[in-house]
Every structure is written in C-alpha cells, then in structure tokens.
Amino acid sequence: MLKERAIVITLDALDAIITDYHWMVNAINEMRAEMVVGAKTAQDSYSWLKN
C-alpha cells in the first residue's frame, strides 16, 4: 500500500508554475490563431485556383 506524503510548494515555486502555465496557454492560443489564418489563406488560394 502507498504511503501518503505531503507536497510542500513555496510561493516562489507556485508563482513560477502559474507563470509557466499562462505562458503555455498564450503560446497555444497564438499558434491556433496562426493556424486559422494559414488555413483561411490556403482555402482562399485553392478557391482562386479552382476558378
């Protein structure tokens, strides 16, 4: 059976975790936005070639 153990996180470590999390979320959102723009550009290019 596993023993329960307490995890102690300092305020500095917690702040770093939160900052890293926010940075990661912002980076993902920026990549998603770039993918949407890229997909729209590709779709427009395909439409232009098709006509």
ZIFEN-V937869 format. One record per residue. N is the residue number from 1. SS is DSSP state (H for helix, E for strand, - for the rest). NEAR is the number of other ideal C-beta (glycine too) atoms within 12 Angstrom. D_FIRST is the distance of its C-alpha to the first C-alpha in Angstrom with 1 decimal. Layout:
# ZIFEN-V937869
n->N ss->SS near->NEAR d_first->D_FIRST
n->N ss->SS near->NEAR d_first->D_FIRST
This chain:
# ZIFEN-V937869
n->1 ss->- near->3 d_first->0.0
n->2 ss->- near->4 d_first->3.8
n->3 ss->- near->5 d_first->6.6
n->4 ss->- near->6 d_first->9.6
n->5 ss->- near->6 d_first->12.6
n->6 ss->- near->6 d_first->16.2
n->7 ss->- near->9 d_first->18.5
n->8 ss->- near->8 d_first->22.1
n->9 ss->- near->12 d_first->24.9
n->10 ss->- near->10 d_first->28.4
n->11 ss->H near->10 d_first->31.3
n->12 ss->H near->10 d_first->32.8
n->13 ss->H near->13 d_first->29.7
n->14 ss->H near->14 d_first->29.5
n->15 ss->H near->13 d_first->33.2
n->16 ss->H near->14 d_first->32.9
n->17 ss->H near->16 d_first->30.1
n->18 ss->H near->15 d_first->32.4
n->19 ss->H near->14 d_first->35.4
n->20 ss->H near->14 d_first->33.9
n->21 ss->H near->14 d_first->32.8
n->22 ss->H near->14 d_first->36.3
n->23 ss->H near->14 d_first->37.9
n->24 ss->H near->14 d_first->35.9
n->25 ss->H near->14 d_first->36.8
n->26 ss->H near->14 d_first->40.4
n->27 ss->H near->14 d_first->40.5
n->28 ss->H near->14 d_first->39.2
n->29 ss->H near->14 d_first->41.8
n->30 ss->H near->14 d_first->44.5
n->31 ss->H near->14 d_first->43.7
n->32 ss->H near->14 d_first->43.7
n->33 ss->H near->14 d_first->47.1
n->34 ss->H near->14 d_first->48.5
n->35 ss->H near->14 d_first->47.3
n->36 ss->H near->14 d_first->49.1
n->37 ss->H near->14 d_first->52.2
n->38 ss->H near->14 d_first->52.1
n->39 ss->H near->14 d_first->51.7
n->40 ss->H near->14 d_first->54.6
n->41 ss->H near->14 d_first->56.7
n->42 ss->H near->14 d_first->56.0
n->43 ss->H near->14 d_first->56.8
n->44 ss->H near->14 d_first->60.0
n->45 ss->H near->13 d_first->61.0
n->46 ss->H near->12 d_first->60.4
n->47 ss->H near->11 d_first->62.5
n->48 ss->H near->10 d_first->65.2
n->49 ss->H near->9 d_first->65.3
n->50 ss->H near->8 d_first->65.3
n->51 ss->- near->7 d_first->68.5
